[in-house]
Amino acid sequence: MPYQSTKTYGHEVGLSACFRQWRADSHCQYLHGYALSVKLVFEANTLDANNWVVDFGSLKPIKAWLQDTFDHTTLVAEDDPDFDRMLALQRQGLIQFVGVPATGCEAFAELIYKHVSNWLGTAYKPNVVGLHATAPHVRLMSVEVREHGANSALYLRGKL
């Protein structure tokens, strides 16, 4: 039976992002923001030399990327008709602009899933003495992005 472990970057981490769903026929079409939380679920058929699925201490680059992407940023979908206007706001020093393929919890979960999966396959080095190879045995199974206690979205392995 496979092992699973989770890593959560909760609301207290401060991933306070602003975005909008420009296609929405509701108040979601307006710029608004949340202190997002992110939950990563890892899986492995075997444990590493420390009896871990994933070395949580080695996830610092993931936390840094999450902060660069979601902490006090304005995320703008590449197909947003106001993309250039939002970019101009960054040039004026009014926002920290991040262009993304799409916005919303579902899209953010997919974006995070792809980034973390790529990192696991290319850069993950467990913080274990004498173990320097990447760890192909570790898989990212899901990413959950939560706006607040009532709303979240999941992106699951195998949906790429």
Backbone as CSV, one residue per row, in Angstrom:
resi,resn,N_x,N_y,N_z,CA_x,CA_y,CA_z,C_x,C_y,C_z
1,MET,0.844,-1.191,0.000,0.000,0.000,0.000,0.881,1.242,0.000
2,PRO,0.577,2.233,-0.818,1.389,3.451,-0.873,1.255,4.279,0.405
3,TYR,2.282,5.082,0.615,2.297,6.025,1.728,1.933,7.401,1.192
4,GLN,1.283,8.197,2.026,0.994,9.573,1.665,1.427,10.498,2.789
5,SER,1.819,11.689,2.405,2.069,12.755,3.373,1.562,14.058,2.771
6,THR,1.275,15.005,3.633,0.739,16.283,3.170,1.583,17.429,3.688
7,LYS,1.623,18.476,2.911,2.250,19.724,3.332,1.241,20.827,3.073
8,THR,0.971,21.619,4.092,-0.004,22.686,3.971,0.658,24.028,4.240
9,TYR,0.384,24.962,3.367,0.761,26.352,3.557,-0.557,27.070,3.814
10,GLY,-0.848,27.286,5.100,-2.156,27.782,5.503,-2.354,29.261,5.260
11,HIS,-3.559,29.723,5.582,-3.905,31.130,5.406,-2.924,32.042,6.138
12,GLU,-2.366,31.549,7.230,-1.446,32.370,8.018,-0.120,32.628,7.314
13,VAL,0.191,31.875,6.253,1.439,32.086,5.512,1.410,33.432,4.800
14,GLY,0.226,33.899,4.463,0.100,35.216,3.858,0.163,35.225,2.345
15,LEU,-0.392,34.205,1.715,-0.451,34.177,0.253,-1.659,35.009,-0.179
16,SER,-1.560,36.315,0.045,-2.669,37.239,-0.181,-2.658,37.725,-1.618
17,ALA,-3.445,37.080,-2.451,-3.460,37.359,-3.878,-4.749,38.051,-4.293
18,CYS,-4.630,38.889,-5.306,-5.765,39.588,-5.897,-5.948,39.061,-7.317
19,PHE,-7.178,38.869,-7.719,-7.464,38.404,-9.078,-8.922,38.668,-9.381
20,ARG,-9.311,38.358,-10.594,-10.718,38.471,-10.965,-11.043,37.396,-11.985
21,GLN,-12.307,37.060,-12.071,-12.837,36.148,-13.085,-13.534,37.030,-14.110
22,TRP,-12.803,37.504,-15.075,-13.349,38.522,-15.969,-14.569,38.053,-16.754
23,ARG,-14.740,36.756,-16.936,-15.909,36.232,-17.657,-17.156,36.083,-16.765
24,ALA,-16.988,36.181,-15.469,-18.093,35.921,-14.542,-19.194,36.965,-14.682
25,ASP,-20.414,36.488,-14.551,-21.566,37.380,-14.547,-22.009,37.567,-13.096
26,SER,-21.051,37.953,-12.276,-21.304,38.138,-10.841,-20.238,39.090,-10.305
27,HIS,-20.242,39.264,-8.995,-19.252,40.139,-8.365,-17.824,39.601,-8.508
28,CYS,-17.676,38.355,-8.926,-16.340,37.773,-9.127,-15.615,38.380,-10.328
29,GLN,-16.334,39.157,-11.153,-15.703,39.817,-12.299,-14.820,40.984,-11.857
30,TYR,-14.958,41.408,-10.606,-14.193,42.533,-10.090,-12.940,42.041,-9.375
31,LEU,-11.929,42.884,-9.342,-10.728,42.551,-8.587,-11.100,42.308,-7.125
32,HIS,-10.627,41.198,-6.596,-10.843,40.863,-5.195,-9.721,39.924,-4.773
33,GLY,-9.595,39.673,-3.506,-8.482,38.856,-3.068,-8.782,38.000,-1.867
34,TYR,-7.878,37.073,-1.654,-7.967,36.129,-0.535,-6.570,35.845,-0.010
35,ALA,-6.492,35.450,1.238,-5.286,34.840,1.780,-5.437,33.350,1.485
36,LEU,-4.883,32.916,0.379,-5.047,31.536,-0.073,-4.294,30.567,0.831
37,SER,-4.778,29.343,0.891,-4.003,28.266,1.502,-3.838,27.175,0.449
38,VAL,-2.746,26.448,0.577,-2.400,25.408,-0.392,-2.056,24.137,0.365
39,LYS,-2.662,23.028,-0.059,-2.361,21.725,0.526,-1.855,20.808,-0.586
40,LEU,-0.662,20.264,-0.386,-0.046,19.334,-1.320,-0.115,17.933,-0.733
41,VAL,-0.524,16.954,-1.528,-0.553,15.554,-1.084,0.460,14.787,-1.929
42,PHE,1.463,14.230,-1.249,2.517,13.448,-1.890,2.270,11.972,-1.635
43,GLU,2.768,11.121,-2.536,2.609,9.671,-2.381,3.876,8.967,-2.851
44,ALA,4.176,7.847,-2.219,5.293,6.999,-2.621,4.966,5.558,-2.246
45,ASN,5.435,4.628,-3.044,5.244,3.209,-2.729,6.194,2.741,-1.643
46,THR,7.349,3.409,-1.546,8.333,3.083,-0.520,8.781,4.368,0.147
47,LEU,9.299,4.249,1.338,9.813,5.399,2.065,11.295,5.572,1.758
48,ASP,11.804,6.790,1.951,13.224,7.037,1.708,14.045,6.548,2.901
49,ALA,15.324,6.870,2.908,16.234,6.403,3.951,15.846,6.899,5.339
50,ASN,15.106,7.994,5.418,14.642,8.527,6.709,13.233,8.082,7.055
51,ASN,12.681,7.167,6.255,11.298,6.713,6.430,10.289,7.816,6.166
52,TRP,10.575,8.648,5.162,9.705,9.736,4.757,9.210,9.510,3.332
53,VAL,8.038,10.041,3.036,7.572,10.111,1.650,8.324,11.233,0.952
54,VAL,8.336,12.396,1.568,9.040,13.562,1.041,9.682,14.286,2.211
55,ASP,10.848,14.842,1.975,11.550,15.593,3.003,10.957,17.000,3.060
56,PHE,10.165,17.286,4.085,9.513,18.592,4.185,10.529,19.731,4.218
57,GLY,11.691,19.485,4.792,12.732,20.517,4.849,13.243,20.915,3.477
58,SER,13.082,20.037,2.503,13.572,20.334,1.160,12.566,21.138,0.340
59,LEU,11.391,21.412,0.892,10.345,22.107,0.148,10.459,23.630,0.190
60,LYS,11.550,24.144,0.726,11.724,25.601,0.804,11.599,26.284,-0.564
61,PRO,12.134,25.696,-1.655,11.934,26.343,-2.968,10.466,26.404,-3.385
62,ILE,9.673,25.450,-2.966,8.238,25.466,-3.278,7.562,26.602,-2.527
63,LYS,7.861,26.738,-1.251,7.280,27.840,-0.466,7.697,29.183,-1.060
64,ALA,8.963,29.309,-1.448,9.438,30.565,-2.035,8.699,30.874,-3.336
65,TRP,8.492,29.856,-4.171,7.758,30.062,-5.425,6.311,30.465,-5.143
66,LEU,5.673,29.804,-4.178,4.299,30.180,-3.812,4.247,31.639,-3.368
67,GLN,5.207,32.056,-2.565,5.224,33.441,-2.093,5.474,34.409,-3.252
68,ASP,6.397,34.071,-4.150,6.659,34.934,-5.305,5.428,35.061,-6.195
69,THR,4.664,33.974,-6.307,3.528,33.947,-7.223,2.260,34.498,-6.594
70,PHE,2.033,34.244,-5.309,0.740,34.545,-4.696,0.771,35.541,-3.540
71,ASP,1.929,35.992,-3.084,1.980,36.863,-1.911,1.971,38.332,-2.322
72,HIS,0.871,39.010,-2.060,0.693,40.431,-2.393,0.866,40.680,-3.887
73,THR,0.308,39.768,-4.678,0.363,39.887,-6.128,-1.037,40.053,-6.694
74,THR,-1.075,40.563,-7.915,-2.312,40.613,-8.682,-2.125,39.671,-9.851
75,LEU,-2.892,38.582,-9.828,-2.791,37.571,-10.876,-3.783,37.911,-11.983
76,VAL,-3.281,37.920,-13.211,-4.098,38.317,-14.352,-4.040,37.210,-15.396
77,ALA,-5.216,36.753,-15.825,-5.301,35.708,-16.844,-4.759,36.237,-18.169
78,GLU,-4.049,35.380,-18.877,-3.454,35.768,-20.156,-4.492,36.230,-21.163
79,ASP,-5.726,35.728,-21.053,-6.768,36.127,-22.001,-7.682,37.239,-21.464
80,ASP,-7.305,37.834,-20.348,-8.100,38.929,-19.794,-8.032,40.118,-20.762
81,PRO,-9.175,40.656,-21.171,-9.155,41.783,-22.110,-8.456,43.026,-21.543
82,ASP,-8.282,43.086,-20.234,-7.590,44.214,-19.611,-6.165,43.871,-19.192
83,PHE,-5.614,42.818,-19.768,-4.262,42.359,-19.441,-3.260,43.512,-19.533
84,ASP,-3.257,44.237,-20.646,-2.286,45.322,-20.846,-2.507,46.467,-19.859
85,ARG,-3.753,46.730,-19.524,-4.033,47.781,-18.540,-3.495,47.381,-17.170
86,MET,-3.639,46.103,-16.828,-3.114,45.616,-15.538,-1.586,45.684,-15.531
87,LEU,-0.988,45.332,-16.641,0.471,45.410,-16.758,0.940,46.855,-16.592
88,ALA,0.177,47.788,-17.126,0.505,49.205,-16.974,0.453,49.632,-15.501
89,LEU,-0.457,49.031,-14.736,-0.524,49.343,-13.300,0.761,48.933,-12.589
90,GLN,1.361,47.842,-13.031,2.645,47.452,-12.444,3.717,48.479,-12.800
91,ARG,3.745,48.899,-14.051,4.731,49.902,-14.474,4.596,51.186,-13.666
92,GLN,3.382,51.476,-13.211,3.126,52.665,-12.401,3.428,52.420,-10.921
93,GLY,3.792,51.189,-10.580,4.110,50.868,-9.202,2.898,50.635,-8.322
94,LEU,1.736,50.343,-8.940,0.502,50.175,-8.165,0.204,48.727,-7.804
95,ILE,0.684,47.787,-8.588,0.456,46.372,-8.287,1.718,45.576,-8.590
96,GLN,1.773,44.395,-8.002,2.798,43.414,-8.340,2.117,42.404,-9.252
97,PHE,2.348,42.529,-10.530,1.648,41.814,-11.588,2.242,40.423,-11.798
98,VAL,1.358,39.408,-11.914,1.768,38.059,-12.292,0.792,37.570,-13.363
99,GLY,1.291,37.356,-14.569,0.466,36.803,-15.632,0.376,35.293,-15.487
100,VAL,-0.816,34.753,-15.582,-1.044,33.305,-15.440,-1.976,32.840,-16.561
101,PRO,-1.954,31.548,-16.879,-2.847,31.061,-17.931,-4.322,31.343,-17.652
102,ALA,-4.728,31.227,-16.392,-6.124,31.448,-15.998,-6.145,31.768,-14.505
103,THR,-7.264,32.335,-14.051,-7.393,32.661,-12.631,-8.500,31.834,-11.983
104,GLY,-8.491,31.808,-10.664,-9.463,31.071,-9.870,-8.789,29.904,-9.169
105,CYS,-9.430,29.402,-8.140,-8.845,28.322,-7.342,-8.510,27.092,-8.177
106,GLU,-9.403,26.724,-9.093,-9.151,25.546,-9.922,-7.900,25.754,-10.778
107,ALA,-7.818,26.927,-11.402,-6.664,27.231,-12.246,-5.386,27.335,-11.416
108,PHE,-5.468,27.909,-10.223,-4.290,28.018,-9.367,-3.827,26.634,-8.911
109,ALA,-4.783,25.752,-8.590,-4.417,24.392,-8.184,-3.679,23.677,-9.319
110,GLU,-4.151,23.843,-10.540,-3.480,23.218,-11.693,-2.088,23.818,-11.896
111,LEU,-1.971,25.138,-11.812,-0.686,25.810,-11.964,0.320,25.296,-10.932
112,ILE,-0.112,25.208,-9.681,0.757,24.720,-8.602,1.117,23.264,-8.836
113,TYR,0.131,22.459,-9.221,0.379,21.040,-9.476,1.483,20.874,-10.528
114,LYS,1.366,21.590,-11.620,2.359,21.462,-12.700,3.730,21.912,-12.229
115,HIS,3.784,23.003,-11.481,5.076,23.503,-11.002,5.737,22.512,-10.032
116,VAL,4.969,22.044,-9.059,5.538,21.146,-8.053,5.905,19.800,-8.683
117,SER,5.082,19.285,-9.576,5.407,18.018,-10.248,6.690,18.130,-11.045
118,ASN,6.844,19.237,-11.747,8.078,19.462,-12.507,9.275,19.537,-11.562
119,TRP,9.116,20.248,-10.458,10.192,20.381,-9.478,10.570,19.016,-8.900
120,LEU,9.587,18.191,-8.598,9.873,16.855,-8.072,10.695,16.040,-9.066
121,GLY,10.386,16.179,-10.337,11.067,15.393,-11.357,12.430,15.903,-11.744
122,THR,12.714,17.169,-11.456,13.979,17.729,-11.926,14.881,18.281,-10.831
123,ALA,14.323,18.794,-9.751,15.141,19.517,-8.780,15.085,18.970,-7.363
124,TYR,14.139,18.090,-7.068,13.975,17.619,-5.696,15.177,16.803,-5.260
125,LYS,15.815,17.268,-4.210,16.938,16.554,-3.609,16.632,16.421,-2.124
126,PRO,16.286,15.236,-1.690,15.997,15.066,-0.259,17.194,15.510,0.576
127,ASN,16.920,16.111,1.688,17.966,16.581,2.590,18.445,15.409,3.462
128,VAL,19.038,14.426,2.779,19.486,13.208,3.447,20.958,13.018,3.126
129,VAL,21.779,12.875,4.121,23.210,12.686,3.911,23.439,11.451,3.046
130,GLY,24.226,11.614,2.003,24.571,10.492,1.137,23.546,10.195,0.055
131,LEU,22.438,10.915,0.033,21.407,10.685,-0.987,21.315,11.942,-1.842
132,HIS,21.885,11.889,-3.044,21.972,13.086,-3.880,21.134,12.997,-5.147
133,ALA,20.546,11.872,-5.398,19.764,11.709,-6.625,18.371,12.292,-6.455
134,THR,17.727,12.571,-7.578,16.337,12.984,-7.489,15.530,11.799,-6.969
135,ALA,14.329,12.042,-6.571,13.520,10.997,-5.939,12.314,10.681,-6.815
136,PRO,12.495,9.868,-7.852,11.369,9.582,-8.746,10.251,8.793,-8.075
137,HIS,10.519,8.256,-6.892,9.488,7.478,-6.209,8.381,8.372,-5.637
138,VAL,8.640,9.669,-5.508,7.662,10.589,-4.932,6.790,11.161,-6.040
139,ARG,5.480,11.103,-5.823,4.512,11.654,-6.774,3.646,12.673,-6.053
140,LEU,3.302,13.720,-6.752,2.323,14.659,-6.229,0.957,14.154,-6.647
141,MET,0.104,13.873,-5.691,-1.212,13.296,-5.981,-2.293,14.354,-6.167
142,SER,-2.218,15.424,-5.385,-3.244,16.460,-5.517,-2.756,17.768,-4.929
143,VAL,-3.426,18.812,-5.377,-3.230,20.149,-4.825,-4.611,20.706,-4.517
144,GLU,-4.768,21.207,-3.315,-6.003,21.896,-2.938,-5.669,23.350,-2.668
145,VAL,-6.407,24.242,-3.290,-6.280,25.677,-3.036,-7.578,26.133,-2.387
146,ARG,-7.430,26.785,-1.250,-8.595,27.214,-0.471,-8.605,28.731,-0.382
147,GLU,-9.748,29.315,-0.737,-9.941,30.764,-0.583,-10.206,31.107,0.877
148,HIS,-11.064,30.314,1.490,-11.437,30.490,2.900,-12.079,29.183,3.341
149,GLY,-12.652,29.163,4.507,-13.186,27.926,5.056,-14.274,27.258,4.241
150,ALA,-14.975,28.008,3.409,-16.099,27.436,2.667,-15.777,27.062,1.217
151,ASN,-14.724,27.640,0.627,-14.456,27.422,-0.796,-13.050,26.896,-1.038
152,SER,-12.975,25.799,-1.794,-11.672,25.303,-2.226,-11.843,24.553,-3.541
153,ALA,-10.720,24.271,-4.179,-10.719,23.493,-5.417,-9.545,22.526,-5.373
154,LEU,-9.731,21.364,-5.989,-8.695,20.327,-6.051,-8.261,20.100,-7.488
155,TYR,-6.973,19.842,-7.652,-6.456,19.356,-8.916,-5.786,18.028,-8.615
156,LEU,-6.198,16.976,-9.332,-5.772,15.614,-9.023,-4.816,15.068,-10.069
157,ARG,-3.889,14.244,-9.619,-2.948,13.562,-10.508,-3.720,12.783,-11.569
158,GLY,-3.159,12.737,-12.760,-3.763,11.977,-13.824,-4.704,12.784,-14.683
159,LYS,-4.858,14.048,-14.369,-5.774,14.889,-15.124,-5.044,15.742,-16.160
160,LEU,-3.723,15.589,-16.267,-2.966,16.392,-17.236,-3.199,15.909,-18.641
